């Protein structure tokens, strides 16, 4: 085993009750980091995650992969960010709570 063997392996996340082992590459991570919030970028994000899923689960029907990703697209973002150590679940939960507070103040 080499010096960096401990860094080998799949990215493990859970989406909608499904435990996934994703074979994501550095290029996939870069694509996701570079995305903004436009509609076109959201489509690109979906395509990147579909590519990762196809690579990770090559025997699964593409229609089912696309449906799963489409239904759960926005759930992938925080789960991947946590798995890749870009943030923590606590930071995400704090951001959600802050957003809820801001929205409730606007509604008043």
N, C-alpha and C positions, 0 to 999 in steps of 0.2 A: 504494500500500500504506500501511496505517496504522501507527501507532507500535507496536502490539502484534501485528502480523501474524505474527511469528515464533512466537507462542504458539498459533496456529491449527494444526489438524491432528488426526489420530487418535492414540489411545494404542496403541502397538505392543507386543505381548507374544507369547511363544511358549508354547503349552500342548500337551503330548503330541505334539510335533513339528509342530504347526500354527502357522504365523506368522499372527497375527491383527492386524487394524487395527480398533480399537474406537472407536465414536463415543460415548464416555462424556460425560455432562454433569456439571456441578457438583452437581446434585441427585443423580445416581447416586453420586458420590463421598461426598456427605453421608450418604446411606442406608447405604453400606458402612461409613463411619466410626462411625455410630451403633449398629451391630449388636453384640450381646453374644454369648454362647455358648449360649443356650437353643435348643431344637429349633425353636421358632417363628422365631427370628431366623435360623437356618440356612436355613429354607425361604424367608424373605424375601430373604436373600442370593442364593439360587438364582434366585428370580424377578427380582431386579434384574439379575443377570448375563444371564439369558435375555432380558430387555428390551433390554439393551445389544447383545447378539448379534443380535437381530431387527432392530434399528435399523441395525446395521453390515452385516448380510448379509441384506437383505430378500428376496432371491430364493431363499434356501435353505429347504428344507422345515422347518417348525416342529418336527416330530417328531425330525428329525436334530439340530437345535440343542438341543432339550431333552435328548436322549440324550448329546450331547457335553458339555453343561454338567453333567449329572447325574454322568457318569463322572469328570469332571475338576474338580468344584466347588472342592475344597480347594486345587487348584493355582492357581486364579485369585487367591486372596487375596495370597500373597506376590508374584506377578508384577505385579499391579496396584499393590501398595504400592511396589514398586521403580520401576515406570514412572511413577507419580505423585510420586516422590521423597519418599515418607513415610519410607522406610528405604533401606538398601542391602542388596545380596545378602550382603555380608560380615556385617552385623548379623544377618540371618536365619540364615545358616550357623552363626554363633556361638551363637545361641539354640537351634538344633537340637542342637548339640554339648553344650551345658549340660543340655538336657533328657535327652539320652541318658545323660550321666553321672549325673544324678539318678535315672533309672530303674534304671541298673545298680547303684547303691548301695542302692536299695530292695530289689532282688531278692536281695541277699546276706544 
